[in-house]
Amino acid sequence: MAIKEVQLAPIGLAVLGAAGVAAIWAVDELPAIGWFAALAYLTASNALLLIALRRRRTPRLGSANVVTATRSAFVAIITGLVAASFVAPISAPLLIGLVVPALALDAVDGWVARRTGTTTELGARFDMEVDAFLLVVLSAYVAQILGPWVLAIGLMRYVFVAAGWMLPWLRAQLPPRYWRKVVTAVQGIALALAASGLIPELADVLVGVALVLLVESFGRDVVWLALRSRSRRAEVGAS
């Protein structure tokens, strides 16, 4: 039963996301590129989740991961809308109506994990990857309004990961820091406000401040990793 649950839970949530995409498209016809983008995200994200669960021999998906996976279904629909926005107008209220619960649930999955004592490395990684992709999608949408510089918000983590392939010391384990979660939340809120069009005169400022905070957060981590790497090299040299 446990194996079936692990296999079926991501698939069920993928179906939920696909149903959401279908419902949106039934109400407001949009270009096919949106369908393809949303379904591609659902397929890839749930396949990776299933592989990760099997590798770790995790017997249950867990309540917190279900919340994250539900948020991922929202991200799939948002991805489809943003992809469609490059070839046709989309409803900004509809987009924001999906972004708000996606951002709100980011605070719920962590709370559920702590409350149920089910905090895991897999859950934290899953949460982080959904956060990162949501920021990529939102920054791509807002970049159409404010300019390509906004893409730096969505791409910064992926650049950091790519840099780690060339510089192994960047792949070392970082200490937990609550400020990272705060900065991530600020990015989402700033991008959502800019996408909403409610305060166009402040959009550049809000997103600019969010980008500065993100640079500071990544910069602090890079400095910490560099100092740690130097310290270890010094210890090896001394021995």
C-alpha positions, 0 to 999 in steps of 0.5 A: 500500500505504501508503495502505491501511495508514493506512486499515485500521490504525485500522479494524482496531483499532476492530474489535479493540475492538468484539470486546473489548466483545462478549466482555465482554458475552457473559460478563457481560450488561450494559445496552445503554447500555454497548454504545452508549457503547463503540461510540460511542467507538470510532467517534469516536476512530478516525474522528478518528485516520484524519482526522488521519493523512490531513491530515498525509499520514502514510504509516504509523500507526507502532508507537507509535501502534499501541500507543496505539490498542490502549490506546484499544481498552481505553478503549472497553471501560472506557467501556462498563463505566462507562456501564453502571455508572450503571444496573446493578452491574458487576464492579469486578475486571473494570474494574480488570483493564482499567484496569491494562493501559490505564495500563501501556501509557501508558508503552510507547507513548512508549518505543516512539516514542523507541526507534524514532525515530518521535516525532511531534506527532500521536503525542503528541496521540493519546496525550494525548487517550486519557489525557484521556478515560480520566481522564474515564471513571474520574473518572465512575465514582469520582464515584459512590463519593466524590462529584461533586467527583472529576469535576474531575480528568476535566474539568479539561483540557477546561475548559482547552481551552474557556477557550482558545477565549475566551482565545487566549493559552491556546492558545500552545505550552507547553514540554515538561515531564515533570512533566505525564506524572507528574501524569497517571500519578498521576491514573490510579493514584489513580482506579484504586485508588479504583475497586478498593475495596481501600483505601476508608479512603484513597480520598478522600485519594489522589484528593484529593492527585491533584486538588491535583497536577493543579491545581498542574500546570495552574496552573503552565502557566496562569501561564507562558502568562499571563507569556508573553502579557504579555511579548509584549504588552510587546515589541509596545508597546515596538516 
